[in-house]
């Protein structure tokens, strides 16, 4: 198999069960979503992973289920997941998994959370999905083939002025993300329409890809938070960068997603602010 930085989608492997990567992604997130729905209203075991970060027994169980599903189709591919990542990113094809993006919402009974599943090749995302089981919304994309929501192609917002825009954000990991994020909102306000804090960075990014919101920013995220989102936004015609305006990658420091015009405006307004450093 010959692959390079401009990986051809026709080169994506077929699973040993005869299914395409996209078919395996959709099947896996839907099976896992069923587990989340069955456990949503039940009592959960909750542990702290650090300041303002928690994990439930459901996160761990669903990540294990996803790994088992993926291994049954692609036994030779690498995998990293939020609940098991040890700090090393293998080369070649690697699955990137977040069993519950929005664990705090899930644990609190707030129905805003999703499953992230993406496939990367040498660090570049080539296919991915973000599945919201409560709304039965599947955001999915393949590199070079567009982004889709439940089978319908989606596109980024065409707004050109922040004054007419809905801005999404989340508080991020650690105290600085929230503090600096609110400084940005104070700078933007009242010259925007409104602000939405979703509680799931994956959904926040997906909503930009679908044109529901116009720009989303977050100070500090992990690979599994943004793996599918970067591809979704780019395939929907948008721009995904880190805090400094460089093309986003799995290990970017923070993220800004929007269309090019709003993205440029956001960079200009926030230049030299704490959030950008």
N, C-alpha and C positions, 0 to 999 in steps of 0.2 A: 504494500500500500504506500503510495507516494503522497506525502502531505507537506505543506509549507505554510507560511504565514497567511496566505490567501487560500486557506483550505477549501477544497471543492466539496460541496455538499454531497455530490455523488460518491465521494470517497468515505463518507461516514459508514462505519461498519454496520452490518446486519447482525442481529443477535443470533445466538445458536438455536433459538426457537423460531427463527425466520422473520422476526419483527424488526421494523425500523427503529432508530433511536427515538423518534418522535412518538411512535406507538408505545414504546416501552415507558417513556416519560409519562404520557397520559394515563396509561394503565396503572402505573405505580402511584401517582399522586391521587388518583381516584380511589384506589384501594385504601391508601393511607388516610385519605379524607374521611372515608367511612368509619375508620377507627376513631378519629377525632370527634366526629359527630356523636358516636355512641358513648364517648367518655365526657363530652362537654358538660353535661348536667350532673355528673357523678363527682363524688369526693376525690380529690387528687392529693398525692403526696408532694409537698413543695419543699425544695431546698434552695438555700442561697448559694450562688456561684461567685458572689462578690457584691460590692456596693451597687444597689439598684438593679441587680441582675439575678434572675431566679431560673430554676429548672424544675419541671414536674416529672413524675414517673411516666407520664404519657409521652413527653418529649423523648425520653430514653427508649421506651418501647417502640414508638413509631420510627425512630431512626434505625433501630435494629431491623424492623420490618422492611423498611426501604432498602437497607443494605442487602437483606436476603433476597428481595425481589430483583434488585439489580444484578446480584451475583448469579442468579438463576438464568439471566439472559446474557450477561457479559462477564463471565468469570475471571477474565484476565485484566479488567480495567481497575484502576485505582479509585479510591473513594475517600473523601473527607467529609465530616459532618460536625455540626456545632457541638454536639455532646461528646465527641470522641477525638477531636482534632488535637494532635500533639505538637504542632508547629512546623511540620515538614510537608511541603507540597510536592508530590511525585511528578515526574514528567510524563509525557504522552497523554493518553486519554484518562481523564479523572472526573468522576462524578462529584458534584458539590451539593451538599444536602443540608437543608434546615427543616427539621421535622415540624416545628411550629414557629413561625415568625409572628411574634406578638404573644409570647408566652404569658406575659403579665395580663393581657386581656383575657386569654384563654383561662388562666387560673382564677380570674376574678368573675368569670361568667359573662364577660363582654364579648359579643359575637363578631369580633373583628380580628381575624388571624388567618394565616395561610401556610401552605407548604411550598417550599422552594426546592426545585430540583433542576440542576443544570449540568451539562456536559462541557468540559473544557479540554482543549488540546494544547499542551505546553503553555498553559495559563490563559489562553484565549477562549472565551465562551463561544461555542458553536451551535448550541441548542439549549433551550431551557424553558421552564414553565413556573408559574406562580398560581397555585390553586387555592381559591377561597371556598371551602366546602359548605359553609353556611349559606352562601349565596349561589352556590354551584356555578362559580365563574372561573373559567380556565383561561388564563393569559399564557400564550405559548408562542414561541418563535424559533425559527431556524435561521442561521446566518445566510443572508442573501435571498431569503424567501418571504420576508415580511413578518409582521406581528399580528396575532389574531386573538380575539376574545370569543370563546364559544363558537369558533368557526367563521366568524366575521372579521375581516381585516380591519385593523385599527390604525389610527394616525394621530400624531401629536397635535396639540392645539395650534391654531394659526394666529393666536393673539400676538399683537406686536407691542402692546403697552402694558407695563406693570400695573398701571392704574385700573385696568380692566381685568386683572388676573386674580385667580385663586391660587394662593401659595400654600404648599404643604411642607411640613417639617416634623421632626421628632427630636427628642431630647438627647439621644445618643448615649453612648457608654461614658460614665464618669461625669463629674460635675461641670467641667469646662464646656462640654457640648451644649448643655441646656443654657448655661449662663450666656455664652457667646451667641447662641441661637436667638435668644430673646433680645440681645443687643441688635441683631440684624433686623428683627421684626420692628423694634422701636425706630430703627433708621428708615425702614420702608413705610411704616404707618404714618399718616393715613392714606398714602398714595398707592394703595392696593385695594382690591375688593374685600378680601377676607383671608383668614389663615385657618388651616386645618391641621391639627395634630392627630394622626391616625392611630398611633400605637403599634403600627406594623410598617417598618421601613419598606418591606417588599411590596406591600399594597400601595404605600405612598408613591413609590416609583412606578408601579403598574398603572396607577390612575393617571399619571402624566402621560404614559404611553398611549392610553386610551382617550386622551383629550378631556378627561373629567376635571383634572386640575391642570394648571398651566406651568408650574415650576415646583420642584421639590428639592430641599437641601437638608443635609444631615452631616454633622461634624465628624463623626468617627463610626465606621461600620466594619463588619467582618466580611470575609469572602462570601459566606453563605447568605448574608443579608442582601447582597447586590448581584449575585451571580446571574440570575435570570433577568433581573431588572435592567442591567446595562444593555443586554442584547435586545430586550423588548423595546426600550426607548430608541435605540439606534435603528432597529428594523421598522419602527413606526415613524421614522424620519426625524428623530430628535438628536440631541447632543447630550452626552454623559461625560462629565469631567470630575476631577478631584477638586479640592478646595482652591487650588492655585490655577485652575483652568486647564490643566493637562488632561489628555484623554484618560478616561477612567479605566482601571483594571481591577482584577480581583482583590489586590492588596492596596488599593488607593486609600489615601487619607481623606476620608469624607467623600461626599458626592454632591453634585449639582446636576439636575436633569431638567431639560426644557427644550424649547425650540431655540434656534441660533440667536434670534433677535432678543428674546427675553433673557437668554443666558448671558449675552453680552451686556445687557443693561444691569443685570444682577452683579456681574463682575465689576462693572464700573462703580456702582453705588457702594459696594462693600469693600472696595479697594482700601487696603491698610487697616481694615477692622480686625479685631482679635480673631474672629471666626475664620478668617482667611489664612492665618498663620499656623 
